Amino acid sequence: MKRIVTLLLAAGLVLGAAAGSQAADIKAKGTWEFGFEFSDRTFQKHDGEDTFKAQQRLRTQIDVIASESLKGVVFLEMGHTNWGNAKQGGALGTDGKEVEVRYSYVDWVIPQTDAKVRMGLQPFALPDFTVGNPILGGGNAQGAGVIVSGDFSENVGASLFWLRAENDNVGSWEDAKGGMHRFSDEMDFIGLTVPLTFDGVKVTPWAMYGSIGRDSFPTAGYNADNYPTYNNNKPWNNSRGASMAAGVALIWAAAATYFYHNNGMGENNAAVVVDSITKEWLGTVGGILAVLGVIAAPITSGDTAFRSARLIVADFLHLEQRSVSKRLVICIPLFLVAIALLLYSQKDKDGFDMIWRYFAWSNQTLAVFTLWALTVYLVISKKPYIVTLIPALFMTAVCSTYIFVAPEGLGMENGISQIIGFAITIVVLAFFLVWKKKTGNI
């Protein structure tokens, strides 16, 4: 009976090995480097440095190719090995422990699609032009994660990545009251790059978001109870919202430029332009992204605008906003005004465009006052106010010039409007310097 069981197990192992095996092509490439050096760097008699050195290193990459849709890659580094150094395995007896794994990842294609996936230890790089991107270790970092990439069309592609930069979980520690605290040192980055390539122009907008655990950056030293101290007690996030917003803006700016100059649309209606771009250029997946960006984002912006307007009116009228009835007292008139503007825009398109231009100008003018308020605050706080003063002067000149030259403004000549705008900026700067001197902040 034991022999039968043994034979069955052996047969199962053989069949299992046969079923699990698959032919694969194995390719290896790399370099063996040897160096011999004779130098005297300090010209001192006893500086602790050898004048003669002999060393070697090996860099090799092994590709295991199962098919066009599946491939594994391992990149190994051995050395630098200084000849004669026992710790590096260069002394008599060798047996050095100098093998490092730089890359170890698998490339595969999602079935029935053109999307490619790379997972494992791999290089991560953000877009750059002349020099390496300073983020992620000079733009060529190695780490563990996943990259999903694909092309929406011949002009538009996208790569989404997740990088786990740190998660050591080194242990836990006990505070003075006997409470145990687990380490939260995970550090993750999620990024998106969207390469755009068309006639003579290549643009790659990108955005990256980082989530960093509370224990990722412990402060130096210990507290009074001889326990490690940390930055805070809650995880904190570091996001690149500005980069993401700029990236979305660049995508639509590039798309609009392509359609205007190559297709000759001559269309000023934003809805028509968006519809053409999503159908003819970005494809189905891009169309979904466009819906999210053109419809979902404005809805959330409108919600924020109504909430801000309600709070401003409530603060002006000294009306509390805890009860729903008091909120409706302000919300209903605001909604009625918004509905009236929408009905007016449907009835008189040109008139609504004029109102919209006034709104755009007032929005930028609000930015001017905000920048000047921040500048005054920085002066009073004895902080570098130049970071807001320069943008405040620039926006003052722009808004002043626009209202003089625009048809919905005074409609003056371009040259005269620029002179007036520049003069207004100089006057405002003079008032600022006089105030700064009188308050003793100069």
DANORCOR-V572011 format. One record per helix or strand. SS is the DSSP state (a for helix, b for strand). FROM is the first residue (numbers start at 1). TO is the last residue. If there is no record, write none. Layout:
SS;FROM;TO / SS;FROM;TO
//
This chain:
a;2;20 / b;25;38 / b;52;67 / b;70;82 / b;99;109 / b;116;124 / a;135;139 / b;141;151 / b;156;166 / b;172;174 / b;180;182 / b;187;198 / b;201;212 / b;222;222 / b;228;228 / b;236;239 / a;241;263 / a;270;317 / a;324;347 / a;349;380 / a;386;405 / a;414;438
//
